[in-house]
Amino acid sequence: MHRSVGSTLTLDVLEPAHLILSVAVASAEGLEIDESLVVELDGRALEVKELADGHGTRLHTLDSHAGRLTVRYEAEVDGRAEAPAFDELDIVRNLRPSRYCESDTLFPTAAKEFEGLTGRDLFAAVTSWVGTHLEYIPGSSQPTDGAVQTLLARQGVCRDFAHLSVALLRARDVPARLVSVYAPGLDPMDFHAVCEANIDGQWYVVDATTLAPRQSLLRIATGRDASDTAFVSTHHGHVQLAEMDVRATVDALPTDDVTSLVTLG
């Protein structure tokens, strides 16, 4: 499988700031990545430092003065990622409630709706339930909305669908986490977020939006929820996003069966 992905961010830095970028494809055994990352402030290149996070996540940090900041990332990716090694601590961490995935609050809902379901049947039921109870409406949610607010509003974007899926699965004692991805086939094109849940030590993709085939998704960042996976975070300054362009294609777009178990590759 060959995938071409990239993103261009144009940011107005209104006062000096420290930024953390999460736009690079995550490293993984089985993937060959040919990539470039260029960060410029008013046309001048800035120094960027790469930090390794869990699950192959690669963060890029930089300090910027006021001005127009442009981030350009491009990657050509061959192959499919191999399954990661089992991590018992990761299982424990992703069974707990988190900021945007209030699984403790949603325990009664999950118990009623998914009683007696496990494994593949539970994954399919959660995908169907979230997909039919929420309406995908761009711009309909706030950046600080969690799974409970999403369920009350009955609408959201991909991160909201993923948060609710994660929370419901955790409430049924299934380890689940959020993954930001490049998504060939997504329309309209954007950064995408999906749920990743564990059965018997293997992580599988749960995407209730069904907006892109899971087989061609490329991992960017992995975390408890969106607080760990934002494509840009700002500290000690004031930054506004002016423009964003995301690109993702695959040599052959697969057909996805939502009842099948699919790993991120």
C-alpha positions as CSV (number, residue, x, y, z in Angstrom):
1,M,0.0,0.0,0.0
2,H,1.3,3.5,-0.9
3,R,-0.1,6.6,0.7
4,S,0.7,10.2,0.1
5,V,-0.2,12.6,2.9
6,G,0.5,16.1,3.9
7,S,-0.8,19.3,5.6
8,T,-0.2,23.0,5.4
9,L,-1.0,25.2,8.4
10,T,-0.9,29.0,8.3
11,L,-0.8,30.6,11.7
12,D,-0.8,34.2,12.9
13,V,1.5,34.5,15.9
14,L,0.2,37.6,17.7
15,E,2.8,37.4,20.5
16,P,5.8,35.2,21.1
17,A,4.7,31.6,21.6
18,H,5.9,28.1,22.2
19,L,4.1,25.6,19.8
20,I,3.8,21.9,19.8
21,L,3.0,20.3,16.4
22,S,1.5,16.9,15.9
23,V,1.3,16.5,12.1
24,A,3.9,13.9,11.3
25,V,3.0,10.2,10.5
26,A,3.8,8.1,13.6
27,S,6.8,5.8,13.2
28,A,6.1,2.0,13.2
29,E,7.7,-1.2,12.1
30,G,6.6,-2.1,8.6
31,L,6.3,1.5,7.4
32,E,8.8,3.2,5.0
33,I,8.3,7.0,5.4
34,D,9.9,9.6,3.1
35,E,9.0,13.0,4.5
36,S,9.7,16.6,4.9
37,L,8.7,19.3,7.5
38,V,9.4,22.9,6.8
39,V,8.4,25.6,9.3
40,E,8.9,29.3,8.4
41,L,8.1,32.6,10.1
42,D,7.6,35.4,7.6
43,G,9.6,33.3,5.0
44,R,12.5,32.5,7.3
45,A,13.1,28.9,8.4
46,L,12.7,28.2,12.2
47,E,14.5,25.5,14.2
48,V,12.3,22.6,15.1
49,K,12.9,19.9,17.8
50,E,11.4,16.4,17.5
51,L,10.2,14.6,20.6
52,A,9.2,10.9,20.7
53,D,5.9,10.1,22.5
54,G,4.1,6.8,23.0
55,H,2.9,4.6,20.2
56,G,5.3,6.1,17.7
57,T,3.9,9.6,18.0
58,R,6.3,12.3,17.0
59,L,5.9,15.8,18.3
60,H,7.7,18.9,16.9
61,T,8.3,21.8,19.2
62,L,9.4,25.4,18.3
63,D,9.5,28.9,19.6
64,S,8.2,31.7,17.4
65,H,8.2,35.5,17.5
66,A,5.2,37.4,16.3
67,G,4.5,37.1,12.6
68,R,3.0,34.7,10.0
69,L,4.0,31.1,10.7
70,T,3.7,28.4,7.9
71,V,4.0,24.7,8.6
72,R,4.4,22.4,5.6
73,Y,4.5,18.6,6.0
74,E,4.6,16.0,3.2
75,A,5.1,12.3,3.4
76,E,5.2,9.3,1.0
77,V,4.4,6.1,3.0
78,D,4.8,2.5,1.8
79,G,3.7,-0.6,3.6
80,R,1.5,-1.3,6.6
81,A,2.3,-0.9,10.2
82,E,2.9,-4.0,12.2
83,A,0.9,-4.6,15.4
84,P,2.5,-2.9,18.4
85,A,3.8,-4.9,21.3
86,F,1.4,-5.6,24.2
87,D,1.7,-2.9,26.9
88,E,-0.1,-3.7,30.2
89,L,0.2,-0.2,31.5
90,D,-1.5,1.1,28.4
91,I,-4.4,-1.2,29.0
92,V,-4.8,0.2,32.5
93,R,-4.5,3.8,31.4
94,N,-7.2,3.4,28.7
95,L,-9.7,1.8,31.0
96,R,-10.0,4.9,33.1
97,P,-12.2,8.0,32.5
98,S,-10.4,11.0,31.0
99,R,-11.2,14.6,30.4
100,Y,-13.3,14.2,27.2
101,C,-14.3,10.6,27.7
102,E,-16.4,10.5,30.9
103,S,-17.0,6.7,31.0
104,D,-18.0,6.8,34.6
105,T,-20.9,9.1,33.9
106,L,-21.9,7.1,30.9
107,F,-21.8,3.7,32.7
108,P,-25.6,3.4,33.1
109,T,-26.2,4.2,29.4
110,A,-23.5,1.7,28.2
111,A,-24.8,-1.0,30.6
112,K,-28.4,-0.7,29.3
113,E,-27.6,-0.4,25.6
114,F,-24.8,-3.1,25.3
115,E,-25.6,-5.6,28.0
116,G,-24.2,-9.1,27.2
117,L,-22.2,-8.0,24.2
118,T,-18.4,-8.6,23.9
119,G,-15.7,-8.5,21.4
120,R,-16.6,-8.1,17.7
121,D,-20.3,-7.8,18.5
122,L,-19.7,-5.0,21.0
123,F,-17.5,-3.1,18.6
124,A,-20.2,-3.4,15.8
125,A,-23.0,-2.4,18.3
126,V,-21.1,0.7,19.5
127,T,-20.3,1.8,16.0
128,S,-23.9,1.5,14.9
129,W,-25.3,3.1,18.1
130,V,-23.0,6.1,18.0
131,G,-23.5,6.5,14.2
132,T,-27.3,6.4,14.5
133,H,-27.6,8.6,17.6
134,L,-25.3,11.4,16.4
135,E,-25.5,13.6,13.3
136,Y,-22.2,14.6,11.7
137,I,-22.3,18.4,11.4
138,P,-19.1,20.4,10.7
139,G,-18.6,23.2,13.3
140,S,-21.4,21.9,15.5
141,S,-19.3,21.3,18.7
142,Q,-16.9,23.3,20.9
143,P,-13.2,22.3,21.4
144,T,-14.0,21.5,25.1
145,D,-17.0,19.3,24.5
146,G,-16.7,15.8,25.9
147,A,-18.6,12.6,25.3
148,V,-21.5,13.5,27.7
149,Q,-22.1,16.9,26.0
150,T,-21.9,15.2,22.6
151,L,-24.6,12.7,23.6
152,L,-26.8,15.5,24.9
153,A,-26.4,17.5,21.7
154,R,-26.8,14.5,19.4
155,Q,-24.3,16.0,17.0
156,G,-20.7,16.6,16.5
157,V,-17.6,16.1,14.3
158,C,-15.2,13.1,14.1
159,R,-13.5,13.8,17.5
160,D,-17.0,13.8,19.2
161,F,-17.9,10.5,17.6
162,A,-14.6,9.1,18.7
163,H,-14.9,10.4,22.3
164,L,-18.4,8.9,22.7
165,S,-17.2,5.6,21.3
166,V,-14.2,5.5,23.6
167,A,-16.3,6.4,26.7
168,L,-19.0,3.8,26.0
169,L,-16.3,1.0,25.4
170,R,-14.4,2.0,28.6
171,A,-17.7,1.8,30.4
172,R,-18.0,-1.8,29.3
173,D,-14.5,-2.5,30.6
174,V,-12.9,-2.4,27.1
175,P,-9.6,-0.4,26.9
176,A,-10.1,2.3,24.3
177,R,-8.2,5.4,23.2
178,L,-8.3,8.2,20.6
179,V,-6.1,8.3,17.5
180,S,-5.6,11.3,15.1
181,V,-5.0,10.1,11.6
182,Y,-4.6,11.0,7.9
183,A,-7.6,9.5,6.2
184,P,-7.5,8.8,2.4
185,G,-11.1,8.9,1.1
186,L,-12.3,11.4,3.7
187,D,-14.7,14.0,2.3
188,P,-14.3,16.9,3.1
189,M,-10.6,16.3,3.6
190,D,-9.3,17.2,7.1
191,F,-7.4,15.7,10.0
192,H,-9.5,12.8,11.3
193,A,-10.0,11.2,14.7
194,V,-11.0,7.6,15.4
195,C,-11.4,5.3,18.4
196,E,-9.0,2.4,18.9
197,A,-10.1,-0.4,21.2
198,N,-8.5,-3.5,22.5
199,I,-9.6,-7.2,22.3
200,D,-7.2,-9.8,23.7
201,G,-4.1,-7.6,23.4
202,Q,-4.8,-6.3,19.9
203,W,-6.0,-2.8,19.0
204,Y,-8.7,-2.4,16.4
205,V,-10.2,0.8,14.8
206,V,-13.8,1.8,15.7
207,D,-15.0,4.7,13.5
208,A,-18.7,5.5,13.9
209,T,-18.6,8.3,11.3
210,T,-17.8,5.6,8.5
211,L,-16.5,8.6,6.5
212,A,-13.2,6.9,5.3
213,P,-12.1,3.2,5.0
214,R,-10.2,2.2,8.1
215,Q,-7.7,0.0,6.2
216,S,-5.9,3.1,4.7
217,L,-5.8,5.3,7.8
218,L,-2.3,6.5,8.9
219,R,-1.7,7.1,12.6
220,I,-0.4,10.5,13.6
221,A,-0.9,10.7,17.4
222,T,-2.4,8.4,20.1
223,G,-3.8,9.4,23.5
224,R,-6.5,9.1,26.1
225,D,-8.6,11.7,24.2
226,A,-8.2,14.8,22.1
227,S,-6.2,16.6,24.8
228,D,-3.3,14.3,23.8
229,T,-3.7,14.5,20.1
230,A,-4.2,18.1,19.0
231,F,-2.5,18.9,15.7
232,V,-1.2,22.2,17.2
233,S,-0.9,23.3,20.9
234,T,0.1,26.8,22.0
235,H,1.8,27.8,25.2
236,H,3.1,31.1,26.5
237,G,1.7,33.1,23.7
238,H,-1.3,33.9,21.4
239,V,-1.7,32.2,18.1
240,Q,-4.6,32.1,15.6
241,L,-5.1,29.5,12.9
242,A,-5.6,31.4,9.6
243,E,-5.7,28.6,7.0
244,M,-5.3,24.8,7.0
245,D,-5.1,22.3,4.1
246,V,-4.9,18.5,4.6
247,R,-4.1,16.0,1.9
248,A,-4.3,12.2,1.9
249,T,-4.5,9.7,-0.9
250,V,-3.9,6.0,-1.4
251,D,-3.0,4.0,-4.5
252,A,-6.1,1.8,-4.2
253,L,-9.0,2.9,-1.9
254,P,-10.3,-0.2,-0.1
255,T,-13.9,-1.1,0.7
256,D,-14.6,-1.2,4.4
257,D,-17.0,-3.6,6.1
258,V,-17.9,-2.0,9.4
259,T,-18.5,-5.4,11.0
260,S,-14.9,-6.5,10.4
261,L,-12.0,-6.0,12.8
262,V,-9.4,-3.7,11.3
263,T,-6.0,-2.6,12.7
264,L,-4.4,0.7,12.0
265,G,-1.8,0.2,9.3
